[in-house]
């Protein structure tokens, strides 16, 4: 990321989990749209590969483990001081592992909660004071349509995404009053090394690039939820409305190998 004054006029975004999947695709899409983008993640090689794939040279690799709250605070402060105000924060870092009852593992719940939920909390703790002081900024929290209702094999993962949905809903009104646009991304099944761990058919499977394109088109809008793809969104919204006596028989076959 250059110190060229003309380039510094471009808006600045920060994406956690920016080295792969939706984060990588969105970073490259934002760069093409004229943003400067800082990308964070634990794998420095993936971050460098993403930067190398950006012909405009607008990406900055900032290695970070979002479970380390002190490190998150230092990264955000550094970006604000050295690269200008963050106008967009995409809190996207996440982990996933399917789990059947036979493989019940409390450590897996702890690991996913530390990354998927508390990683977002740490980022909010670092970003919100800067945006509140300016009375401006946009924060996107990447949850999942799986957070709508409990799905087979998804107990550790879905619980973290349900928590993120609740968190975003709880903070939305106060953030709006402070001039901050806090919004929720709810993708369906997205092809990635993480979802490759599933050995069941994933309905309406989409790509990181398709999700990133939808997010990019939605940035200037005012809706709270950015959900994609549409067919999966409506399916999950319909399931959310069902009473348990209908929901459980319907989902009993889901996720079966």
C-alpha positions as CSV (number, residue, x, y, z in Angstrom):
1,X,0.0,0.0,0.0
2,X,1.7,3.1,-1.2
3,X,2.2,6.4,0.6
4,X,1.2,8.2,-2.7
5,X,-1.1,11.1,-1.6
6,X,-3.5,10.5,-4.4
7,X,-3.9,6.9,-3.3
8,X,-4.3,7.9,0.3
9,X,-7.5,9.7,-0.7
10,X,-9.1,6.3,-1.5
11,X,-11.4,4.9,1.2
12,X,-9.9,2.4,3.6
13,X,-11.4,-1.0,4.5
14,X,-10.2,-3.7,6.9
15,X,-11.1,-7.4,6.4
16,X,-10.4,-10.1,9.0
17,X,-10.1,-13.5,7.5
18,X,-8.9,-11.8,4.4
19,X,-6.5,-14.4,3.1
20,X,-9.1,-16.9,1.7
21,X,-12.7,-17.5,0.9
22,X,-15.2,-14.6,1.1
23,X,-12.6,-12.4,2.7
24,X,-10.1,-12.8,-0.1
25,X,-12.7,-12.4,-2.8
26,X,-14.1,-9.3,-1.2
27,X,-10.7,-7.7,-0.7
28,X,-9.9,-8.1,-4.4
29,X,-13.4,-6.8,-5.4
30,X,-13.0,-3.8,-3.2
31,X,-9.6,-3.0,-4.7
32,X,-11.0,-3.2,-8.2
33,X,-13.7,-0.8,-7.0
34,X,-11.1,1.7,-5.8
35,X,-10.7,0.9,-2.1
36,X,-7.5,0.5,-0.1
37,X,-7.9,-2.7,1.8
38,X,-6.0,-4.1,4.9
39,X,-6.4,-7.8,5.1
40,X,-5.8,-9.8,8.3
41,X,-5.5,-13.5,9.1
42,X,-3.3,-16.0,10.9
43,X,-1.7,-17.3,7.7
44,X,0.8,-14.8,6.4
45,X,1.5,-16.7,3.2
46,X,-2.2,-16.6,2.2
47,X,-2.3,-12.9,2.9
48,X,0.8,-12.3,0.7
49,X,-0.7,-14.5,-2.1
50,X,-3.9,-12.4,-1.9
51,X,-1.8,-9.2,-2.2
52,X,0.1,-10.6,-5.1
53,X,-3.2,-11.3,-6.9
54,X,-4.2,-7.6,-6.8
55,X,-2.9,-5.8,-9.9
56,X,-3.8,-2.4,-8.4
57,X,-1.5,-2.9,-5.4
58,X,-4.1,-1.6,-3.0
59,X,-3.9,-4.5,-0.5
60,X,-1.9,-4.5,2.7
61,X,-1.2,-7.7,4.6
62,X,-1.5,-7.4,8.3
63,X,-1.1,-10.8,10.0
64,X,-3.4,-11.2,13.1
65,X,-5.0,-13.7,15.3
66,X,-8.4,-12.3,16.2
67,X,-8.5,-14.4,19.4
68,X,-5.8,-12.1,20.8
69,X,-7.7,-9.0,21.9
70,X,-4.6,-6.9,22.6
71,X,-3.2,-7.7,19.1
72,X,-6.5,-6.7,17.5
73,X,-6.5,-3.4,19.3
74,X,-2.9,-2.7,18.2
75,X,-3.6,-3.5,14.6
76,X,-6.7,-1.2,14.4
77,X,-4.8,1.6,16.2
78,X,-1.9,1.2,13.7
79,X,-4.2,1.3,10.7
80,X,-6.0,4.4,12.0
81,X,-2.7,6.2,12.7
82,X,-0.7,5.2,9.7
83,X,-3.2,4.7,6.9
84,X,-6.2,6.9,7.8
85,X,-9.7,6.4,9.1
86,X,-11.3,3.0,8.7
87,X,-14.5,3.6,6.7
88,X,-15.4,-0.1,6.4
89,X,-14.6,-3.0,8.7
90,X,-15.6,-6.5,7.6
91,X,-15.4,-8.9,10.5
92,X,-15.2,-12.1,8.6
93,X,-12.6,-14.4,10.3
94,X,-14.1,-17.8,11.0
95,X,-13.5,-21.5,11.5
96,X,-15.8,-24.5,10.8
97,X,-15.9,-28.1,11.6
98,X,-19.0,-30.4,11.3
99,X,-19.7,-32.5,14.4
100,X,-21.9,-35.5,14.9
101,X,-23.2,-36.7,18.3
102,X,-20.6,-39.5,18.1
103,X,-17.8,-36.9,17.8
104,X,-19.1,-34.5,20.5
105,X,-16.1,-32.4,21.6
106,X,-16.3,-29.5,24.1
107,X,-12.9,-28.3,22.9
108,X,-14.3,-27.7,19.4
109,X,-17.1,-25.5,20.8
110,X,-14.5,-23.5,22.6
111,X,-12.3,-23.1,19.6
112,X,-15.1,-22.0,17.3
113,X,-16.5,-19.6,19.8
114,X,-13.1,-18.0,20.4
115,X,-12.6,-17.4,16.6
116,X,-16.1,-16.9,15.2
117,X,-17.7,-14.9,18.1
118,X,-15.1,-13.5,20.4
119,X,-12.9,-12.6,17.4
120,X,-15.7,-10.3,16.3
121,X,-16.2,-8.9,19.8
122,X,-12.5,-8.1,20.0
123,X,-12.7,-6.3,16.6
124,X,-15.7,-4.3,17.6
125,X,-14.0,-3.3,20.8
126,X,-11.1,-1.9,18.8
127,X,-13.1,-0.3,15.9
128,X,-16.1,1.2,17.6
129,X,-14.3,3.9,19.6
130,X,-12.7,5.3,16.4
131,X,-16.0,5.3,14.5
132,X,-18.0,6.7,17.4
133,X,-15.5,9.6,17.7
134,X,-16.0,10.4,14.0
135,X,-19.7,9.6,14.0
136,X,-19.2,7.6,10.8
137,X,-18.3,4.2,9.5
138,X,-19.7,0.9,8.4
139,X,-19.2,-2.5,10.0
140,X,-20.2,-5.8,8.4
141,X,-20.4,-8.9,10.6
142,X,-20.2,-12.1,8.7
143,X,-22.6,-14.6,10.3
144,X,-24.4,-17.3,8.4
145,X,-27.9,-18.5,7.4
146,X,-27.1,-21.5,9.6
147,X,-27.5,-19.1,12.5
148,X,-31.3,-18.9,11.9
149,X,-32.0,-22.4,13.4
150,X,-30.1,-25.4,14.7
151,X,-29.1,-27.7,11.8
152,X,-27.8,-31.2,12.0
153,X,-24.0,-31.6,12.3
154,X,-23.6,-27.8,12.9
155,X,-24.0,-27.4,16.6
156,X,-20.5,-25.8,17.3
157,X,-20.6,-23.6,14.2
158,X,-24.3,-22.7,14.1
159,X,-24.2,-21.6,17.8
160,X,-21.5,-19.1,17.1
161,X,-23.4,-17.7,14.1
162,X,-26.6,-17.4,16.0
163,X,-24.7,-15.5,18.6
164,X,-23.4,-13.1,16.0
165,X,-26.9,-12.5,14.6
166,X,-28.1,-11.7,18.1
167,X,-25.1,-9.5,18.8
168,X,-25.6,-7.4,15.6
169,X,-29.4,-7.1,16.3
170,X,-28.7,-5.9,19.8
171,X,-26.1,-3.3,18.8
172,X,-27.8,-2.0,15.6
173,X,-30.0,0.8,17.0
174,X,-27.3,2.3,19.2
175,X,-24.7,2.1,16.4
176,X,-27.2,3.9,14.1
177,X,-27.7,6.6,16.6
178,X,-23.9,7.0,16.8
179,X,-23.6,7.4,13.0
180,X,-22.3,3.9,12.5
181,X,-23.9,1.5,10.0
182,X,-23.7,-2.0,11.6
183,X,-24.9,-4.7,9.3
184,X,-25.1,-8.4,9.0
185,X,-23.8,-10.7,6.2
186,X,-25.7,-14.1,6.1
187,X,-24.3,-16.4,3.4
188,X,-25.5,-19.9,2.7
189,X,-23.2,-22.7,1.7
190,X,-20.0,-21.2,0.1
191,X,-17.4,-23.4,-1.5
192,X,-14.1,-23.3,0.4
193,X,-11.6,-25.6,2.1
194,X,-13.8,-25.4,5.2
195,X,-17.0,-26.5,3.5
196,X,-15.0,-29.2,1.7
197,X,-15.1,-30.9,5.1
198,X,-18.8,-31.6,4.6
199,X,-19.6,-35.0,3.1
200,X,-23.2,-34.3,2.5
201,X,-25.0,-32.5,-0.4
202,X,-25.0,-28.7,0.2
203,X,-28.1,-27.0,-1.3
204,X,-27.6,-23.9,-3.4
205,X,-23.8,-24.1,-3.0
206,X,-22.2,-20.8,-4.2
207,X,-18.8,-19.3,-4.6
208,X,-16.8,-16.7,-2.6
209,X,-16.7,-14.5,-5.6
210,X,-20.5,-14.5,-6.0
211,X,-21.0,-13.6,-2.3
212,X,-18.3,-10.9,-2.5
213,X,-20.0,-9.4,-5.6
214,X,-23.4,-9.3,-3.8
215,X,-21.8,-7.6,-0.7
216,X,-20.1,-5.0,-2.9
217,X,-23.3,-4.1,-4.6
218,X,-25.0,-3.8,-1.2
219,X,-22.5,-1.5,0.5
220,X,-24.3,1.7,-0.4
221,X,-27.7,0.4,0.7
222,X,-29.4,0.8,4.1
223,X,-30.8,-2.7,4.7
224,X,-29.6,-4.4,7.9
225,X,-29.1,-7.9,6.4
226,X,-27.1,-8.9,3.4
227,X,-28.2,-12.5,2.7
228,X,-27.1,-14.6,-0.3
229,X,-28.0,-16.7,-2.3
230,X,-31.7,-15.7,-2.5
231,X,-33.0,-19.3,-2.8
232,X,-31.2,-20.5,0.3
233,X,-32.2,-17.4,2.2
234,X,-35.9,-17.9,1.6
235,X,-35.5,-21.6,2.4
236,X,-33.9,-20.8,5.8
237,X,-36.4,-18.0,6.5
238,X,-39.3,-20.5,5.9
239,X,-37.7,-23.1,8.2
240,X,-37.3,-20.4,10.8
241,X,-41.1,-19.9,10.9
242,X,-42.0,-23.6,11.3
243,X,-43.1,-25.0,14.7
244,X,-40.9,-27.6,16.2
245,X,-43.4,-30.4,15.5
246,X,-42.8,-29.8,11.8
247,X,-39.3,-28.5,11.9
248,X,-37.6,-31.6,13.5
249,X,-39.2,-34.2,11.2
250,X,-38.3,-32.1,8.1
251,X,-34.6,-31.7,9.2
252,X,-34.1,-35.3,10.4
253,X,-32.8,-36.3,7.0
254,X,-30.6,-33.2,6.6
255,X,-26.8,-33.7,6.9
256,X,-27.0,-37.5,6.6
257,X,-24.0,-39.0,5.0
